[in-house]
Amino acid sequence: MLEAAAVGLLIVFPLLGILTRRWLVVVLPLVVWPIFYAGLNRGWWLNGTGDGWQVACASFTVIGVISTAFAVLIARSLKSPAKRGRFANRFVKPS
């Protein structure tokens, strides 16, 4: 169950970065991973933490920030369909 939650969060953050194309989404892993591990450590959900949970928390936070930033960067570098070129609006009827 813990592995599924971790993999889910690792997928959700970059996906949100791709969909929103906003740099503010990079803050999410900085907030959510420490809250996730604080809840595990306190026993709020799942079975708690084991030895070395601080390293896992820091690692997942760094991986989440980097992957989300990379996803936002890729999404922002792709041009939107409206800005692709001079023929992008050739099928739109003039008003």
C-alpha positions as CSV (number, residue, x, y, z in Angstrom):
1,M,0.0,0.0,0.0
2,L,2.8,2.4,0.8
3,E,4.5,1.7,-2.5
4,A,1.3,2.4,-4.4
5,A,0.9,5.7,-2.6
6,A,4.5,6.7,-3.3
7,V,4.3,5.7,-7.0
8,G,1.0,7.5,-7.3
9,L,2.4,10.8,-6.0
10,L,5.5,10.4,-8.2
11,I,3.2,10.2,-11.2
12,V,0.6,12.8,-10.2
13,F,3.0,15.8,-9.7
14,P,4.6,15.7,-13.1
15,L,1.2,15.0,-14.7
16,L,-0.1,18.2,-13.0
17,G,2.9,20.0,-14.3
18,I,2.2,18.9,-17.8
19,L,-1.5,19.8,-17.6
20,T,-1.2,23.2,-15.9
21,R,2.1,24.3,-17.4
22,R,2.6,26.5,-14.3
23,W,5.8,26.8,-12.2
24,L,3.7,27.0,-9.1
25,V,3.0,23.3,-9.3
26,V,6.7,22.6,-8.4
27,V,5.9,23.7,-4.9
28,L,3.5,20.7,-4.4
29,P,6.2,18.1,-3.9
30,L,7.9,20.4,-1.4
31,V,4.7,20.5,0.7
32,V,3.0,17.1,0.1
33,W,6.0,14.7,0.7
34,P,6.9,16.1,4.1
35,I,3.2,16.0,5.1
36,F,2.9,12.4,3.8
37,Y,5.9,11.2,5.8
38,A,4.9,13.2,8.9
39,G,1.5,11.4,8.8
40,L,3.3,8.1,8.4
41,N,5.6,8.8,11.3
42,R,2.7,9.9,13.5
43,G,0.6,6.9,12.5
44,W,-2.2,8.9,11.0
45,W,-2.3,6.6,8.0
46,L,-0.9,3.3,6.8
47,N,1.6,1.4,9.1
48,G,4.1,4.1,10.1
49,T,7.7,4.5,9.1
50,G,10.8,2.5,9.6
51,D,14.5,3.3,9.9
52,G,15.8,5.9,7.5
53,W,12.4,7.5,6.7
54,Q,14.0,11.0,6.8
55,V,16.3,10.0,3.9
56,A,13.3,8.6,1.9
57,C,11.3,11.8,2.5
58,A,14.2,14.0,1.3
59,S,14.8,11.7,-1.7
60,F,11.2,11.7,-2.8
61,T,10.9,15.4,-2.3
62,V,14.0,16.1,-4.5
63,I,12.8,13.6,-7.1
64,G,9.3,15.1,-7.1
65,V,10.6,18.6,-7.5
66,I,13.0,17.7,-10.3
67,S,10.5,15.6,-12.3
68,T,7.7,18.2,-11.9
69,A,10.0,21.0,-13.0
70,F,11.2,19.0,-16.0
71,A,7.5,18.2,-16.9
72,V,6.6,21.9,-16.7
73,L,9.7,22.9,-18.7
74,I,8.8,20.3,-21.5
75,A,5.1,21.4,-21.5
76,R,6.0,25.1,-21.7
77,S,8.5,24.5,-24.5
78,L,5.8,22.9,-26.7
79,K,3.9,25.5,-28.6
80,S,0.2,25.6,-28.2
81,P,-1.9,24.8,-31.3
82,A,-3.0,28.4,-31.7
83,K,0.7,29.5,-32.0
84,R,2.1,27.0,-34.4
85,G,2.4,29.1,-37.4
86,R,0.8,31.2,-40.0
87,F,-1.5,28.4,-41.3
88,A,-2.8,27.5,-37.8
89,N,-6.0,29.5,-38.3
90,R,-6.7,28.7,-42.0
91,F,-9.8,26.7,-41.1
92,V,-11.3,29.3,-38.9
93,K,-14.0,31.3,-40.7
94,P,-13.5,35.1,-40.5
95,S,-16.1,37.0,-38.7
